[in-house]
Amino acid sequence: MYIHSTKFKTNLISLRFKEVIDKKNIGLRAILPQVLSASSPLFNSRIKLSEALDDLYGASLTARTYKQGRLSIIEFSISFIRPAFINEPLLEKVLILLKDVIYGHKKLSKPEFDLEKRMAIEKILAFENDKTSFALSRLFDVMFTNDHYGLRPLGTVLDIESVTYEALNDYYHTFLKTGPDILLSGDFTTADRALINTYFKEIQQPLNPIDFIDKTHNYQIVSEVDQINQVKLNIGYLLPIRYTSNAFYKATIFNIIFGGAVHSRLFLNVREKHSLCYYISSSFDPYKGFIYLYAGVDKNRLDLAMKVIDEQLDDLKENFITKEELSMSKEVYINLLKEQEDHQSRQMDVSYIRNLLGLEGIDEAIKLINNVTIQDVNDIAKQVIKDTIYLLTPEVQS
Amino acid sequence: MKHLNYPIYKEQIYYKTLDNGLKVYLIPKNDYNKTFVTFTTNYGSFDQSFIPIGKTRRVNQPAGIAHFLEHKLFAMPDGSDAFERLSSFGVRANAFTSFDKTSYLFSGTNHIKEALIYLLDFVQTPYFTDASVKKEQGIILEEYLMYQDLPEQRIYYGLLKNMYNNHPIHTEILGTDESIMKITAHKLYQAYHTFYHPSNMVLTVIGNFNKDEILSLIDENQRNKQYTLEPPIKRFLPKEPMRLAHREETIYMSVSMPYVGIGVKLKPKADLKALYKQSLTLSLIMDMYFGDGGIIYNDLLKKGIINQSFKYGIADYENALSIILYGMTPKEEDFKREIMTRLSGLKRRNLDQQAFIRQKKVMQGDFIRSLNSLEHYNITFMSLLSYGIYLFDVPEMIQSITLEDVYEMLKTIKRKYMTTFTILAKKDK
C-alpha cells in the first residue's frame, strides 16, 4: 500500500505482521518486537542502535503490538525526514537498519530479552495506575470472560512471566512467516520503491479483523474497590452490528449522539445538566458489535448518574432525535474522517483497516454517512441492550 | 499584511496587528484538509496579582481563577453553551489553561469562517453570575479529584511545590479545593476585562484557508467591537529565592509500584529569549545523557532502576527554570541516589564532542518533524511569541549552542537544589 503525499515533512515505512489473537502467543508477541528493536547484529547495543537513528536526523523507529478487532498485529515502522528538507538521502540507510532489526537476528540477545521481559511486566503494572483505562479493561475482562475478545494485546503479568528465552527464539521464526504487509506514506520515487522491494518482500495474509460471534446477553454488575477518589463507571451494551454491515454508519451515528461527541446526550445531560461527572463518553466497537461507556462519577451520586444514563438510552429508543442532532453528528463524523488524513500514521492506520476489510474509500463513506436518517438512528437504538456494568469504587473510610 | 518566508522549510507566515491591538498570524497549508485556530490570551494561572484595567491598586486573586474563567466563558447570556454552538459547525472545539496562557481553539474541515467568527464572538462575550459560578465549582472539583488520582500529575505538581516558595508555579493550574471556592463573578469580570483585552491576545490560524478572505473577516469583526487601546498590563510575580521550599515529600496512593520524581531548581535568566536558550541547552544535555541512546539512561535501565515509564522535561517560565525527571521504579532509593549523584556529577565528565554534534542533528530533525502536526505547529508558534521568538528562529538558536554554554549550564546543576517526591503504595488494610 502506498499513500503518496508531499504535505508531510517525513516519509513513513511500516511493516505489519498479523495473526488471529491467541492466548498462547500473547506473551511472546508482546515481547518480541521490543527485543528485536532494542539492538540488532549490525547495531549491537541499545546505544549503537539509538546513535544510528540519531545520525539519520533522529529517525523514529516504532515497534509495537496492538489489537485490531480479533487480530494481534506487530508493527515496525520508521519515519524519517524527507530529502527535500535536509539535502541528504537517508532511504538506503533506513532500509539497512530496519531490515537488520526485523530479520537480522540469528539468535535473540539474552540480556535484551531479560530486560524487555522485565519492562513488559512493569509496563502492565504501570497501566494499572491509570484507573480510567484500567477500569475499562476490567469491563472487557468481565464482559468477555470466556471469549478471545477479552484478551489484552500486551498480555497479563502471567502471560509475560511464562515466556522463556528458548520459546521466544522459536517463535521468532514462526512470526516471520505471518507477514509483512508493507505500507508506505510520503514522497517516494519509482526508484525508491524498487529499492524498498529489494529489501522487503510482501507476504499477503488475508485475515479478517472482524469477530462475527455475537456475545450472549448476560446482565451483570461487577463492583471492585480501589484507593481512589472518584467512582469509575463502565457499562458495556450489546449492538450486534459490524464494520462491514450496511448498518455500520447508522450505528456509528447513533453512538455519536448517545455519548460519542460533546453534543451527545450523555455529555449534555450527565455532565453539563446535572454536573455528575467530569468525563463521560461512549465508543462503538465495530469488530465485535458492542458499545462501551466510561465515566468518572462523584461517589455520592452514582445512583443518580446511572439513572440519568438509562433515561437517555430509553429516550433514544422511544423518541426520535432532532434534525439538528442528526446533521451535527454527520458533520462531526465527516470532519473526523477528513482530519485523519492530516495525520500521517493515523491516515496509514485507517487506510490499512479499510484495505483489510475491502471497504470503500472516504468519498464513498461520506455519501453513506449522509444517507443516514432519523428513523435509522431510532432503529439502532432499539437494538441496544445493556449488558455489563463494571464499577471501580473508592474504599469506604473506616 | 506582513510576510515571513522560510524557503528551506517551504513555509510562509502572514501577520498583522489590528487597530485594537489584536495580533493575527495566518499560516496557509493548503495541502491539508483541516484548519486549526487558536485564540489565546497571555493570561494563565500565574497571573494572580495585577492592577485591574482602569484601576490603580493592585489586587490578589485566588489560585485557579484563569482556568475557572476558561470554563465559564463558554456560558452565554442567552443561556446557550458556546462549546455546543461551536461544535454545531462540525468542528472540534477545545480550550486549555496553562501557567501563562489561556487558549480557545478548534479544528475543522468545513464551516471554518463561521466557526472562527463565533470563536471571536463568544470569547469576547463574558457572562458570569454568582449562581453559575457556584454550579461550575462542582464540575471543577470533580476535575480536581480526577487529577488527584493520576500519579504522574501528582509528581509533577508535587515537585514544583517542593522547589518553589513564592512563585505561583507552586500551585496547580486548577487551584486548590479551597481556592476554587473563593472565586466570585466579580473577580472573574475583573480578570476578564484586564487580560482579555485584544492587545493581550493572539489569533493564529493554520491550515486550509484563503488568507486575504480570513483576514478581512477578522478585521471587520474586530472593528465592530468597541475596544480602546490600553497600556500594557502591570502584573506582579513574587521574588523567588534559590533555596528549595521542601527537600522531599512522600505520599501514599493506590499504585502498583513506587513512583519517584526529582526536581532540579536552576537559575533562570531574566530575558525570556535567553531563558529559552537555557531551556534548549538543558534539553540537549538531558537528551544526550538520559535519552534513548544516553549512557546514564542505558546504565540505569540495565540496573533495573528505571523502565519505559521514565520521563524528563524542562519547565521554563518567567522567573522559574527547572528540570523534572520521574518514573516508576521498583527501587525507589536507588532511583533517587543514582539520578541525583549522576546529575550533579555531569559537570565533571568530559563532553563527547561527537555526541554533542549528533544531538544537534537530532534536534534539527525533530524540529522539522514537528511541523507535520498543525496543532503542534500553531501552539508552539504562538507560545514562543511571548518569549519574543519566531518559531523558525529555533533551528538557529539550536545551532548557536556551544560547548561552553553546556559547561556553564552543567555547573549550575547542584545537589542542594534537588528535591524528591515519592509515591508509595498504600498498605492494604
Boltz contact constraints between the chains, C-beta under 6 A:
constraints:
  - contact:
      token1: [A, 7]
      token2: [B, 31]
      max_distance: 6.0
  - contact:
      token1: [A, 7]
      token2: [B, 32]
      max_distance: 6.0
  - contact:
      token1: [A, 8]
      token2: [B, 372]
      max_distance: 6.0
  - contact:
      token1: [A, 9]
      token2: [B, 368]
      max_distance: 6.0
  - contact:
      token1: [A, 9]
      token2: [B, 371]
      max_distance: 6.0
  - contact:
      token1: [A, 9]
      token2: [B, 372]
      max_distance: 6.0
  - contact:
      token1: [A, 10]
      token2: [B, 369]
      max_distance: 6.0
  - contact:
      token1: [A, 46]
      token2: [B, 298]
      max_distance: 6.0
  - contact:
      token1: [A, 47]
      token2: [B, 293]
      max_distance: 6.0
  - contact:
      token1: [A, 47]
      token2: [B, 298]
      max_distance: 6.0
  - contact:
      token1: [A, 50]
      token2: [B, 292]
      max_distance: 6.0
  - contact:
      token1: [A, 50]
      token2: [B, 293]
      max_distance: 6.0
  - contact:
      token1: [A, 51]
      token2: [B, 293]
      max_distance: 6.0
  - contact:
      token1: [A, 54]
      token2: [B, 358]
      max_distance: 6.0
  - contact:
      token1: [A, 54]
      token2: [B, 362]
      max_distance: 6.0
  - contact:
      token1: [A, 57]
      token2: [B, 361]
      max_distance: 6.0
  - contact:
      token1: [A, 57]
      token2: [B, 365]
      max_distance: 6.0
  - contact:
      token1: [A, 58]
      token2: [B, 362]
      max_distance: 6.0
  - contact:
      token1: [A, 58]
      token2: [B, 365]
      max_distance: 6.0
  - contact:
      token1: [A, 58]
      token2: [B, 366]
      max_distance: 6.0
  - contact:
      token1: [A, 81]
      token2: [B, 365]
      max_distance: 6.0
  - contact:
      token1: [A, 81]
      token2: [B, 368]
      max_distance: 6.0
  - contact:
      token1: [A, 85]
      token2: [B, 368]
      max_distance: 6.0
  - contact:
      token1: [A, 119]
      token2: [B, 307]
      max_distance: 6.0
  - contact:
      token1: [A, 119]
      token2: [B, 308]
      max_distance: 6.0
  - contact:
      token1: [A, 122]
      token2: [B, 307]
      max_distance: 6.0
  - contact:
      token1: [A, 125]
      token2: [B, 256]
      max_distance: 6.0
  - contact:
      token1: [A, 125]
      token2: [B, 257]
      max_distance: 6.0
  - contact:
      token1: [A, 126]
      token2: [B, 309]
      max_distance: 6.0
  - contact:
      token1: [A, 126]
      token2: [B, 328]
      max_distance: 6.0
  - contact:
      token1: [A, 128]
      token2: [B, 256]
      max_distance: 6.0
  - contact:
      token1: [A, 129]
      token2: [B, 151]
      max_distance: 6.0
  - contact:
      token1: [A, 129]
      token2: [B, 255]
      max_distance: 6.0
  - contact:
      token1: [A, 129]
      token2: [B, 256]
      max_distance: 6.0
  - contact:
      token1: [A, 131]
      token2: [B, 149]
      max_distance: 6.0
  - contact:
      token1: [A, 226]
      token2: [B, 254]
      max_distance: 6.0
  - contact:
      token1: [A, 227]
      token2: [B, 254]
      max_distance: 6.0
  - contact:
      token1: [A, 227]
      token2: [B, 426]
      max_distance: 6.0
  - contact:
      token1: [A, 228]
      token2: [B, 149]
      max_distance: 6.0
  - contact:
      token1: [A, 229]
      token2: [B, 145]
      max_distance: 6.0
  - contact:
      token1: [A, 229]
      token2: [B, 148]
      max_distance: 6.0
  - contact:
      token1: [A, 229]
      token2: [B, 149]
      max_distance: 6.0
  - contact:
      token1: [A, 230]
      token2: [B, 145]
      max_distance: 6.0
  - contact:
      token1: [A, 230]
      token2: [B, 146]
      max_distance: 6.0
  - contact:
      token1: [A, 262]
      token2: [B, 87]
      max_distance: 6.0
  - contact:
      token1: [A, 263]
      token2: [B, 84]
      max_distance: 6.0
  - contact:
      token1: [A, 263]
      token2: [B, 87]
      max_distance: 6.0
  - contact:
      token1: [A, 275]
      token2: [B, 138]
      max_distance: 6.0
  - contact:
      token1: [A, 275]
      token2: [B, 139]
      max_distance: 6.0
  - contact:
      token1: [A, 278]
      token2: [B, 142]
      max_distance: 6.0
  - contact:
      token1: [A, 278]
      token2: [B, 143]
      max_distance: 6.0
  - contact:
      token1: [A, 278]
      token2: [B, 146]
      max_distance: 6.0
  - contact:
      token1: [A, 296]
      token2: [B, 146]
      max_distance: 6.0
  - contact:
      token1: [A, 328]
      token2: [B, 88]
      max_distance: 6.0
  - contact:
      token1: [A, 331]
      token2: [B, 90]
      max_distance: 6.0
  - contact:
      token1: [A, 332]
      token2: [B, 90]
      max_distance: 6.0
  - contact:
      token1: [A, 335]
      token2: [B, 90]
      max_distance: 6.0
  - contact:
      token1: [A, 335]
      token2: [B, 108]
      max_distance: 6.0
  - contact:
      token1: [A, 335]
      token2: [B, 109]
      max_distance: 6.0
  - contact:
      token1: [A, 338]
      token2: [B, 33]
      max_distance: 6.0
  - contact:
      token1: [A, 338]
      token2: [B, 109]
      max_distance: 6.0
  - contact:
      token1: [A, 339]
      token2: [B, 34]
      max_distance: 6.0
  - contact:
      token1: [A, 341]
      token2: [B, 33]
      max_distance: 6.0
  - contact:
      token1: [A, 342]
      token2: [B, 32]
      max_distance: 6.0
  - contact:
      token1: [A, 342]
      token2: [B, 33]
      max_distance: 6.0
  - contact:
      token1: [A, 342]
      token2: [B, 34]
      max_distance: 6.0
